[in-house]
Amino acid sequence: MSRTRAYDWAAPGDVTAFLGLAFDNIAQLIVFASLLIAVFGYPSDVVLGKMLPGTALGVLVGDLVYTSLAFRLARRTGRTDVTAMPLGIDTVSLFGLTFGALGPVFKQTGDAILSWKVGMALMVAMGVFKIAVTPLAARLRHAVPAAAMLGTLGGIGLALIAFMPMLEIFAAPLVGIPSLLLVLLALLRVPRLPGGFPTVLAVVAVATAAYWAAIGPGWVPPLDVGGRAPLGFSPPHPTLGFVEGLRLAVPYLPLALPLAFATIVGGIDNTESAAAAGDSYDTTEILLTEGVSTLVAGLFGGVIQTTPYIGHPAYKRMGGRAAYTLATGLFVGLGGVFGYLSWLVHALPEVVLVPILVYVGLEIAAQCFHAAPARHAPAVAASFLPSLANLAVILVGQMLAAAKVSPAALTGDAATTWGALSLLAAGFVFSSMLLGSAVAFLVDGAWWSLAATLGLAAIASWFGIIHSPLPGGAAFLPWNVDDPRPVVIGVGYAVVAAVAAVAALRSRPGAA
């Protein structure tokens, strides 16, 4: 009688995959701490001692569950090469909540503790929302073309995960460019070092040493993220402190809930991406886990939600199984408990870590073209466009803020361009999926599906789920907004939806 081989849950590739996922999360924490401390003036003890541990706990919970789901999938399929779904801190909401909620609340109140509690309240609301919509959202995977889901991920991968780090690399090119090329060599060609030492770890170690050596002569910019949290056993505790922040959090829900919905859509896309790479996870379990881990983070002091990470195919190519998510969850979660994460935030320069993100972004962008049907390549490319607009909004917004120029002060062509960019970027995850779906249905002549997709886009526009003109892309009720542009955009979608419905009726057998 044949016996099923045991799941090979820990493999040599888990070391590289762990470094990639763990450094990804650490890079997010560096950005998070830098923005709140250096840009908004938050006390470092609040950011590193209160916000960071709860956020890290959410990562621990999510990665532990995803590790267990990998074991379950291996038992169900009998396969020994299952790769766990990666989970970490959500990049989009990191920027969205920092600039759209945490920063403004602190400026308004001057109270860092109250602002922290507002962030907690938003996390709790986002976690509850994600759990509530999971049963319905999970069905979308069977209704949306693979090209649209993969293309949405590809756009995010290329614009946010690959391109944004390139700016960090070229800000310190002496260290950044060699680090990038050596990381790509290590991950694409997989050279072997003496004793089997992990190549990526060697690159990071050498690049970190080079960075610190280059600070003295002024060849690279120094790190500046405030003071360190003290080392020692200081686990985050469950607290009802978020209740005190609920009143001030309510006006920011139109910003926070669409960000939560975006990760739901991203989770569906990531599940499809994993399936295309050979690991078919249950969509409901993937989405429910991110909702629970976000809720746990909020109840324990976290202020940034967790999400399934784009890049499962990249971690699979690295040779990761389940050990890498287990190790990442423990490393990040315990780092919040014992305080060493805040020390790593100071010790590891971002320019040394982000080359791994460039690789992950390139890998997921490449996968979306390989896994989608060739005829749907235009749909994949179309899905990139809202992500590119979001990239432009982030970069232009940063430059305007640095120049102390409000977007409202722009005039002429500059104001027109900024307005168009903002509309296209708002709700970009959902609009990417809708646009990619529409193009795929158009290619296939699936007129009823095209009509339904455009009808949904019209409704989403009228309620600000996509193309919102409000700051931060906040959703709204149509009768509460004076700006006519969302109505006009929605009408445009509705007109083409009607044309598609007519085409569907005319294409029926026996139609005149």
WODADA-V456700 format. One line per field, one symbol per residue. ss: DSSP state (2 for helix, 1 for strand, 0 for the rest). A space follows every 50 residues. Layout:
BEGIN
ss = ???
END
This chain:
BEGIN
ss = 00000000000022222222222222222222222222200002222222 22222222222222222222222222200000000011102222222222 22222222200222222222222222222222222222222200022222 22222222222222222222202222222222222222000002220022 22222222222222220000000000000000000000000222222222 22222222222222222222222222000000222222222222222220 00000111000222222200002222222222222222022222222002 22222222222222222222200222222222222222222222222222 22000022200222222222222220022222222222222222002222 22222222222200000000222000022200002222222222222222 222222000000
END
